[in-house]
Amino acid sequence: MTLTFTFDPVVDPALRDGIAELWVDVTNAGGAVGFVGPVTADDVRPELLKHLVALTEGRHRLLVGRDGAGRVAAVAFLALNTHRLMTHWVWAYTVMVDPARQGRGDGRALMAALADAARSLEGVEAIRLSCRGGLGLEHFYAACGYKEVGRVPDAIRVAPGEDRDDITMLLPLH
């Protein structure tokens, strides 16, 4: 079943908990969303709180995809730039799809909905995102129209002796 996307949903306790649960599931399945598994909701909650504070302060925007049962199945945050010379692009953060739904086109649907959401923001011309090398994520984002525009070798340390590249991707919205 197709996901239903909502941009800037009302964040209530059920949505907050759904995002936390998804974040745990994605991380524990090997997803590159700021942690290295195994994690629990207690591990991701402080980072989620930072995202939610940024929402209330108007610095972030939220896109949520729900399955037919209303369960949170995909999430992405857009971070607005406050630097006066960079307000024409936004950062995509914490892009996640339920691991049980991967391979069904939900990731591409999330990225398309994210681009549509960014296009609805006045003056936004591009989306930038950063992804962890070594997982093939850059190939997925390239298939969604993003272009690699930068790479810092070994910038992400997932474990002692296990470093990954930090890859910056860009999607022009015109």
N, C-alpha and C positions, 0 to 999 in steps of 0.2 A: 504494500500500500504506500502511496505517495505521502511525503511529509507536507504539512501545512506550516508555512513560515509566518512569523509575526515580528515586525520590526518595532522596537521600543515597547515591548509588552509591559504590563503592570507587574512589578516584581513583588510577589507575595511569598510567604513561607514555603508553599508547595513548589513554586518555580525555583526559589533559592535551593531547596533540597534536591530538586530534580537536576539542576545544574551541577551541584556537588556530586551527586551519584554518577552522573555521566562522566564527570572529570575523573573520578576514581576508576570507573570502568575503562575509560580510554587509556589512562596511565597504566593500569595493571595489565592491559592488553599489549603494552609496548608503545603506545602513542607518545609523541613528542610534544607534550603540552605543559612544559615547565617543571616536571618532576621525573624521577626514575622510580618505577615501581619496585616493590609493592608499596602502595599508599592506602590510607583510610580517609574517610571524610574529615576526620580531625586534622589530617595533614594538609588537605587542600582548602579547608575552610578559611584560614587566614588570607590566603591569596584570593579566594573568591570574595571575601569581604573587601579587599582593596579594589577589586573590579566594581563591586556594588557601590562603594563610596564614590568612585569616579563617575558612575552612572548618575548618582544623585547630585553630584557637582556639575554635571553637564559636560564632563571631559570624555566620557565613553558613551557609546550607543550599543544596544544589544539586539541581536537577531537570534530568534529561537525557532527551531523546527520541531514540531510535535507529530507523533505517529497517530494512527486512527483512534487509539485509545486515549489520546491526550498526553501521553508520556513524552518527556523531553528526550529527543533523539538526536538533536543537532544543535550546536551553539557556535556563535562567533561574536566577538566584540570588535567594534570599531573605535579606535582612539583618535580623537580630534587633535589636531596640532594647535598649540597655543602660540607658537612662534609666528610672528606676523609675516614672515617671508615663506612660511611653509603651510599656510592654511588651505592651499589648493590640493592637498593630498591627505589621506588618513592611513593609519596603521590598522591592519587586521591582526587581532590577538586571540589566542586560546580558541582556535578553530577545531571543533570536535564533532565527530559523528559516532554514534553508538557502534561499537565494534561488531555487534551482531547484525548490523544493517549495512556494513561495508560490502562493496562489490555489487550494490544494487543501483548505483547512480545517485545515491543520496549526497555524497560528497560534492559531486558536480552540481547538484541542485542547490546545495548550501552555498557554494561559491557563486553561482548565478544570482541567487537571492541576495547575497552580500553585495555583489556589484550593483544590483538594482537599488538596494538600500543606500549605497554610497552615492549613486546618481541622484537620489532624491535630496541630498544635502547640498545646499546652496554653495556654489563655488568649488566643489570637490571635483577634481579632474583625474585622480588616480588613487589606487590602493597599493600600499606597500605591505609586505609581510616578511617575516624572518622564519626560516625553517631549519631544522637540524639535519645536517648531512648524514649520509650513511644509511638512510632509510628509504631513499628513492622519492621523498616527498617533493623534491624539485620537479620531478617528472610529472607527478600528478598536477601540481600547480601550473606547469607549462601547458599541459593538456587543457587546462581551464583558461588559457590565454595569458598567463603571467610570463614575464621574461626575467631571467636571472640578470641582475644588475650589480651584484657584489657578492664576494665570498671572503670570509676571514677563516683561514685554515686553523683547525684545532682550537677554535674559540670556545667550544662547549665541552666541558669535562663531565661526562656521565658517570665515570668511575676512575679511580687511579689507573693511569696508563691507557685510558680509553677516551680519547678526545675526538670530537666531531667538528666539521666545518659549520659555521654560521652563514647561511645563505640568504641573501636579500633578493626578493622577487618584486616585480612591479607590474601592475595591470593598469594601463591607460583606459579611461572610461569613455573616450570619444570614439 
